[in-house]
Amino acid sequence: MKHSRLAAVGALAAAALALAGCSGGASGSPTQSKAAQPASVVVAVGALPDSLTPAPWGGSASHVVLSGLGSQLLAYDSGSSDKAACAASPTEVTGRLAESAEINPDKTGVIVKLKKMTSQFGNTLSAEDVAWSLQIGMVRQPVMKGTLKSSGFNVDNLTTVIDDHTIQLNTTSITSYTLASLQNNLFYIHDSVEAKKHVTPDDPTANNWLSKNLADYSGWDLEEFTPGTSLTLKADPKWEGTRGSVKRIVVKAVPSTATRSQLVESGEAQVAGSFEYSQYASLAKATGVEVSDCTSQTRDTMMMNTKTGPLANAEVRRAISMAIDRKALVKGAYAGYGDPATAIFPGADPTASYTFDPDAAKKALAAAGYANGFDLTLSYSVTRPGPVAERSAVLIQSMLGKVGVKVELQNIASSTDFSTALIEGRFQAVLYSEPIVIADPAFYSYAFYAGDAPSNSTGWKDPRFDEARLALAGTPTTDTAARTKLLNQMAGYVDEGAPILSLVQTKNMLAHSAGLTGAVPLTNGQIYFNALGR
């Protein structure tokens, strides 16, 4: 049985919703081929992280590993077919390690009942595993603590163990995405019995050991991990979960898009992503290759540091927005895939400053005291949102140059260095991507916009926005009119400050061997390894 993220907050207050079912993932492919499925798969990606845990965070590279392994309590349910999952980005959750997850009657917690699962070390999934993993997760990755708090969980008293296989996750409130948050990659569940053997006074979370070893309930044994380079996994025969035909996976970091393309076309790699969009168009025509072109709410954005210099002026930031031709970006950098953003959030009404108007941009810059423009360093990394970042950066450099803004491009090659610089606010302007880790605007409008969000490094905040976002989080998803009104209010407040500009609403795309099932991007654009070959 599966359920929407929270169909109505009021209804959940009166009756608990259970989330039960098999592991996430899907059977079939976008073409529903019935070809024989492989036992071994090579996945070629743009980058791999330096750690198998969320710390240090490696951006999209961390998503590759944590989504692929999938040792989380819940997962977005991709339905019964790859085709359906691709056509509509899933917003319902189902159990992965959890047999069920229910809001208790008095709304003070989520009661989670665990499946019978065995770790690589023969230990059984327990309530203590969940409690320990979530607690140390908040220590090693502060962003996780903010996400839990935003989702309504009581971060000061997070867990109550009921019995060996049942735990309550305590809440201070119930939001429209409280349950859905439990599929977040950050909320990774480890085998605490094994992990605790590697705790030291200098490393109370055992992250030094866990970053290079697997002790979880993913169903995969670690054969080899070279940070930033390669990851090899083999299926754990003791694992009780559901998986496809694939029993061995090799994930390789292949920075060159041309090389990744050759690997897929030659059949040496069965799955690959993070291509130039023009390459997806070519790969779709290649013999033996299939391209998944799936619905997504992900946006590629430009974030600006509002604390100092010309970008401290909101009029300047809005002028930059008007100077960017988003339709030209879609055509020139995205090969026609995706849609030009018309507002900061998907579903919000079009925003005036998103209309391409270089003359108005020049006037606004002059009125702000920058008639002769100014110097701007625009950082980007091909690790996130992908190779398109470089092409977009060059186009934006040209567009802004026409209104007098002299752009210097800064390429940050390392995914970890890029993510660290972003979190610490060490940028003037940066191209970024906001993959949907929780498919509810009340959440994804939190991470980089809320005043108390740990990942908000632009320096902008507005209490009106925070108030409206909290109201959205408390509004049932069935009340579409009220939620749309609140979303538009929030978009208006962000547009006033313009700390972040949406550029393009992208697609979730992936190239894979024709007939391979389960190779459909998840909501955050990654794949779940156990789904391959179903």
N, C-alpha and C positions, 0 to 999 in steps of 0.2 A: 504494500500500500504506500502511496506517495501523496504529498501534500504541497500546496503552494507555500511560499515563504512564510506568510502569515496572512491568510485571506482577510481576516478582520481582527483588529486588535481587541475589540470588544468581545467578539465571539470567543477568542482564546482565553479571555478572562473567565469565561463561564465554563468552557470545556477544553480539555487538553487535546492537542493534535499529535497523533503518533506518526512517526516517519519510519517506515520499515521497508525492507526489500533487499535485493541483492546488491552487489557492488555496483558503483557507477560505471558508465561506459555504454557502448551500444553494440548491436550486432548488425551485420550488413554494411554496405558502403553507400555513398551517394548514388551509385548506379545499381545497388543491390546485387552485385555480382556474387555468383556461387562458386567462384574459383577456389581451388585447393589453397589452404592457408599455410604459411611458412612456420617452421619451428624456431627460426632464428631471424632477427631483424637488425639492420644497421640504421641508426638514426643520425643524420648529419644536421648539426645546428650551428648557428653563428658563433655562439659562445657557451662555455660551461662555467659554473661558479667555482670559487676557491674552496667552498664548503658544502657539505651535504645537509647542512642545517640552514635555518634562516639567518644565521649570523657568522661572518658578515654578510649582509644582504648584497646579492649580485644582480639585482634587477631582473630582467627577462631571463637571464641565465639561471637564476635561482628558481624561477617558475618552471623551467624545463625539468629540473630534478624533482622538486617537491610535488608538482602536479603529476609527473610521471610515476613516482613511487606511490603517492596517494595514501599515506598513513594518517588520514584525517577521519573524524567521526562521521561526517556527512559528505555528500557530493551532489553537485547539480545533476539531475536526472536527464540523461540524453534520450530517453525513450526507447522504443523497440527497434528503431532503424536509424542508420547513419543519415539517410536522406532527410528524415524529419528533424533530426538534431541540427543538421546543417542549415535547413530552411528557417528555423526559428531558434534563436539563442535561448537555451533552457533557463527558466526562472524558478523551477520547482526543485526541491531537494529530496534526496533519498538516503538511506543508510549506507555507509561504507563500513566503518568499524562498529557503528551503532546499530543494534537491532531495532531500537526505537528511540525517539527523542520527543518528550512531551512537556508542554508548559503546565506546571502544576496548578491546581485550582485557585490558589490564592495569589498567583502571579509573582511568587518570590523566587522562582527558579525553573530551570529546565532539567527534567529527570531523564537521564540517559541510561538505557539498558544496553549492555555490550554483547556483541556476538562472541562466539567461541573462536578465538584466533590464537595462533601460536607464532612466536617470534623466531628469528633465526637461531636463537640460543635455547629454544625449547620451552620458553616461559609463556604462560597463558595471559592474554590480555586481561587487565584488571582495572578496577576503579582507581587503585593507587597509581597505575601507569598514567591515567588521565590527569589525576590531581598533580602529580609530580611534573609531568610534561608541560601543562599549562602554567604552572607556577614558575618553573625555570625558564619557560619561553618568554615570560614578561621581563625576566632579568636580562637575558641575553639579547633580546630584541625589543627595545622600548616601544617601537611602533605597534607591537602586538598588544601591549597594555592599553594604548590609546584606542585600538580597534575594539578590544573587549569592552572597554568603558563605553564607547560610542554605541555598541550593540546592546547596551542595557545590562551588562554583567557587573557584578560587584567585585571590583578588582582588589578590594581590601579584604574580602572574605569570599574567595571565588568558589570553593568547592566544599561539599559535604558528602563524605563517603557513606552510602547507605548499606551496601554489602559488597562482596568481592566483585560483583558484576553490575552494580548499579551505583550511579553517582548523581548528585544534584549539583548543577552549575548555578550558583546563586545569582539573582538579579536584583537590581534596584528599580528597573522599569522593563516593560516589554515594548520593543520597537517593531517596526514593520519588517525588520531583517534579523531579528535575534536568532532565529533558527538557522537562517541561511548563512550567518556568519561562521557557523561551525564547519563549513567546508573550506574556509580560508586556508591557504597554504601555510600561513604563519602558525596555525593551531595544529601543529604536527605532534603526533603521539608516539612516544618512544617506549621501548622496553626498559622500565625504570630499574628492574632488578639487575640487569646487566650494566646499564649506564652508571648506576650508583657506585659500581666497583671502580669507576674511573674518575670519581670526584676527588679533587685535591683542594687544599686550603686556598690555592691561587686560582682554582677553576671549579667553583662550587656547582656549576651547571653541567660539568663534564663536556663542555662544548669542544674543547681541544680534541678529545677522543671522538666524539660523535661527528665532528666535522669531516672525519676521514674514515669512519666506520658506520655500518648500519646495525642498529639495534631498534627495530620497529616492528610494525605489523603489515608491511607492504607486500609480503609474499616473495621478496627477492633477496637472494644472497649476493653479497658483494664479492665479485671476482677481482675487480681492479678499479682503482680510482686515482687518476693523476689530475690534481686540481687544475682547472682551466683548460684541460686537454682532452681527457677521455674518461668514460665510465662504462664498466662492463658488469652486467647483472645476469644471474642465472636463477631460474625458478626454484623456489624452496618447496620440495615435495611434501613437506609436513603442513604447509599452509592450507587452511580450510576454505579460503575465499574462492570466488569465481574468476577464472581467467580464460583467455583465448588459447589459440594453438601455440603462441610464441613462448618458448622456454629459455631463450637467451637473447639478451639485448645488448648491443654495443652502441653507445652514444658518443659521437666524435665531434669535437669542436673544429669546424672547418671555416675559418674566417672568410675565405674567398667564395663569393657567390658563384663565380664561374666554375670553380672546382666542385661545389655542392651540386650544381646543375649537371655536371658531367657524371658525378657519382649516381645520381638518380636515373639519368638517361641510360647509363650503362648497366644499371641493375645492381651496382655495388652497394648502393644505399637504397633502402626501401621506403624511407620517410625523410623528408627534408623541408625546412621552412626558412623564413627570414630572407627571401630573395628580393631582388629588385622586382617591382611590379611588372616591368616589361618582360622579365624572365618567366614569370608565371604564365603570361600570354603565350610565350614560346613553348614552355613545358606542356601546356594543355594540348598542344598539337603533336607532341612527341609520341612515338609508338611505345606502348607499354607503360605510359605514365598517366596518372590522373591528378587533377588539381581540384581540391576542395575550396570552393569560394563561398564562404558561409556568412550568415547574418551576424552582425556584431554591434555592440554599443560602445566599442573602444574608440577613443579619440586621440589623434596626434595633436599635441599642443605646443605652445611656446609659453614658458614660464619666465617671469621677470622679477628681479630683485628690486623691491620697492623701497629699500632702506636708504639709498644714497644715490647721488648723481642725477642725471636727467630723468631716469626711470622712477625717481621718487615722486614725480608729477603724474597724476592720473591722466591729465590731458595728453601728455606725451605718449603714454601707453596706449590710449585710445587712437591716437594718430598713427601709431605703428600698425594697429589693427586695420585701419582704413587704407594703409599703404600696401597691404598684402592682398594679392589677387588669388583668392582661394581656388577659383575655377581653374586658373592657370596652373596652380600647384597640382590639382587632381590630374590634369592632362599631362603636365610635364614630368612630374615626379612619380605619380601613381598609375600611369598608363591607363587612366580612365576608371580604375577600380576605386571605389569609395565615393563619398559625396562631400562637396565643400560645406564646411560648418556654417550655419547661419545664426548660431547662438552658442553660448558656453556649454549648455547641457542638451543632450538629445531630448527632443520632445518639447523644448521651450519655444516660445514664439520668436521669430526672427528679430535680431538686434541691429539697430541702426549702424553701429560702428563696425559691423561685420560686412557692410556693403563696401565694395572696392571703390575708393574715391581718392586718388592721389592728390588732387587739387585741394580737397578739404583737409587732407593730412598735412599738406604744406602750410596751409593757413593756421591750423591748430598748433603746429610746431612753432611758427612765427609768433603766435599769440602767447605761447609759453616761454618765449625768449630764446628760441633756437631756430631763428630764421636761416642760419647757416648750417643747421644740422648739428650733429655731435658724433663722437666715436662710440661704437658699440661692439663689445665682444660677445659673439653668439657661439655658445658651446653646443656640441652635439656628440653623439656616439652611435656608431653603426650597430652597437649591441642593443640599443633601445631608442626608437622603435624598430630599428633595423637598417639595412642598407639605404632605404629611402631617405634617411636623415641627411646623408651627405648631399644627395641631389636636391632635397628641399632647402638645405642650408644655402647652397649656391644660388638657387632661385630667389630666396628671400633676401640674400645679400644684394642681388641685382635690383629687386623691387624697392628695398629701403634706400638704396643708393640714389634712386630717382627722386626721392623727397629730401635728400641731403644727409641721410644717416649713413655714415661710413662704417661698414661692418667688417670686423676681423673675425674670421672663422677659427674656432679652436676645437680640434678633434680629440676626444678623450677615448683612447683605444680600449682600456680595461673596463669591463662591466662593473667591477667592484669599485674602482676609482671613480667612475662616473656616478654610481649610486651614492657613494660617500660624499662626494662634492655636492650633490643635489640635496641630500639630507642636511648637510652642514651649512647650506646656503652660500657655498663658494662659487657663485656665478653672477654674471650681470644679466644675461638672458640665456636660455637654454631650450633646445628642442627636446621634447619628451613625449611619452605615450602613457595614457592612463588606461591600462587593461582593466577589464571589469572583473575584480576579484569577488565582489558581492553585487549582484545585479539588481540593485535598488538605488535610485537616485538619492535617497536619504542617506545612504552610506557613501557612494562614490563622490558625493558632493562634500563629504566630511574630510577625507584624507588630506587634500591640499588646500582647502578653503576655510575650514572651521578654525576659529581663533585658538582653540586648545589642542588642535591636532599636532602630534609630534612630527608628522611629515610635512607640515605647512612651513616651508622655509622661504617664502617670498617676502615675509614681513607684513603682509596685508591681513587685516581682520576687520570684521564689521559685526557688531552685536545684533544688528537687525537680521543679517544673514543667519547667524547662529540660532536666533529665535525661530525664524521661519523653517530652518532645517529640522530643528527639534519638533516643530509642529508637523512637518511632513513625516518624520519617523513615527509619530504617534497617530497618524491618520491611516485607517484601513486601506489596503490596496484596492478594495472594491469601490471606494469613494473616489472615482476617477476625476470628477470635476474639482473637488477640493484639493486633490493632490496636484492637478495641473495648475491651479491657481497659485498654490504655494511654490511650485517649481518656477513659475514665471516671476514671482516676487524675488526668489533667490537669484535667478539669472539677472534680474535688473540690478540687484545690489552688487553682484560681481562685475557687471558691465560698468557701473559707476567707478569702481576701483581698478578694473581691468588688470589684475595682477597676473592672470593667466588668459591666454587666447586659445580658443579651439581653432584648429586649422582644417583638419579633415576627419570626417567620421569614416573609419576604415572597415575593411572586411577581415574576417579570420580566414587566413589562407594557408594551405599546406599542399605540398606535392608528395605523391606516394605511388608505389607500384600499383598498376591497374589491378583491381580485384581484391586488394588487401582491405580487409574489414577492420573497423574500429579506429581507423586513422582519420578521425574527424576532430577538428579543434574543439577543445572545451571552451567555456565562456571566456576564459582568460587567454585563449589562443594556443594553449598547449595540448598535449595528448596524455592519456592515461595508459601506461604501459600494459596493464592487465587487460585492457580492452582490445589490444591488437590480436587479430586473427579469430575474433569471435564469430 
